[in-house]
Amino acid sequence: MSKPTTTKRHLYRVIFINQGKVYEIYTRHVGQGNLYGFVEIEQLLFGEKSAVVIDPTEERLRNEFEGVRLSYIPMHAIIRIDEVERQGTAKIVTISGKHEDVVPFPTIFPGGHSPKKGRD
């Protein structure tokens, strides 16, 4: 007797920066695409369209990505990719410009040191 095969359907939360805003979307596929330096996402997921309470940011995302089969996100715009158990609400958050919103990318220079302050 053969064992029943269970196929786990992957679900990812992708958080990235686009035009000064933080986008949080859910998708079934994330991978390294054919375009160097880009992350490929496809099968974007949004909440039920027939729901009584509609989140305006999720509706805006649904409209923005309507008809998009495959999207390429620049690698440097990606903040985080998580494999998750359940789908949450897709959303767009405006970056306020406060210091805690900006996190510098760690930079290592040749020789393994960071630039010294005051040097030009």
C-alpha positions in Angstrom: 0.0 0.0 0.0 1.5 3.3 -1.0 1.6 6.4 1.3 -0.6 9.3 0.3 1.5 12.1 -1.0 0.9 15.5 0.5 2.1 18.4 -1.4 2.8 21.5 0.6 1.8 24.7 -1.2 4.4 27.3 -0.3 3.2 30.8 0.8 5.6 33.7 1.0 5.3 37.2 2.4 7.5 39.6 0.4 8.3 43.0 1.9 10.0 45.6 -0.4 10.4 49.3 -1.0 8.7 50.8 -4.1 8.6 54.6 -4.8 9.1 55.6 -1.1 6.6 53.2 0.3 6.9 49.7 1.9 4.9 47.1 0.1 3.9 43.8 1.8 2.5 41.2 -0.5 1.8 37.5 -0.5 2.7 35.1 -3.3 3.1 31.4 -4.1 6.4 31.6 -5.9 9.6 33.5 -5.2 12.8 32.8 -7.0 15.9 34.0 -8.7 14.7 35.1 -12.1 16.5 35.3 -15.5 17.2 39.0 -14.9 20.4 39.4 -12.9 19.8 41.4 -9.7 16.1 40.8 -9.6 13.8 38.6 -7.5 11.0 37.0 -9.4 7.6 36.7 -7.8 4.4 35.2 -9.3 1.0 34.0 -8.3 0.3 37.1 -6.1 -2.5 36.5 -3.6 -5.0 39.0 -2.2 -8.0 38.6 0.2 -11.5 37.6 -1.0 -12.9 40.3 -3.2 -16.4 39.6 -2.0 -15.6 40.4 1.7 -17.8 43.0 3.3 -14.9 45.0 4.9 -12.4 46.0 2.2 -9.0 47.3 3.2 -8.3 50.3 0.8 -4.5 49.6 0.6 -5.1 45.9 -0.3 -7.6 47.1 -2.9 -5.0 49.5 -4.3 -2.4 46.7 -4.5 -5.0 44.5 -6.2 -5.6 47.2 -8.8 -1.9 47.9 -9.2 -1.0 44.3 -9.8 -4.2 43.4 -11.8 -3.2 41.4 -14.9 0.4 40.9 -13.7 1.4 37.3 -14.1 5.1 37.7 -13.1 6.9 40.6 -11.5 10.6 41.3 -11.0 11.6 43.2 -7.9 15.1 44.7 -7.7 17.2 42.8 -5.2 18.3 46.0 -3.4 14.6 46.9 -2.8 13.8 43.7 -1.0 13.6 44.1 2.8 12.5 40.6 3.7 11.0 37.4 2.4 9.3 35.0 4.8 7.7 31.6 4.2 4.5 31.8 6.2 1.7 29.5 7.3 -1.2 31.8 6.7 -1.9 34.6 4.3 -2.2 38.1 5.9 -3.5 41.3 4.5 -1.5 42.9 1.7 -0.6 46.5 2.5 1.3 49.6 1.6 2.9 51.7 4.3 4.3 55.2 3.7 7.8 55.7 5.0 7.6 58.6 7.4 11.2 59.7 7.0 12.0 59.3 10.7 15.4 58.0 11.7 14.1 54.6 12.8 12.6 54.1 9.3 16.0 54.3 7.6 18.4 51.4 8.1 21.8 51.7 6.4 23.0 48.8 4.3 26.1 47.4 6.0 29.2 48.3 3.9 32.6 46.6 4.1 35.4 48.2 2.1 38.5 46.4 0.8 40.6 45.4 3.7 37.6 44.7 5.8 37.1 48.1 7.4 34.4 50.7 7.4 35.1 54.3 6.4 36.3 56.5 9.2 34.2 59.6 10.0 35.7 62.9 9.0 37.6 61.4 6.0 36.8 62.7 2.5 
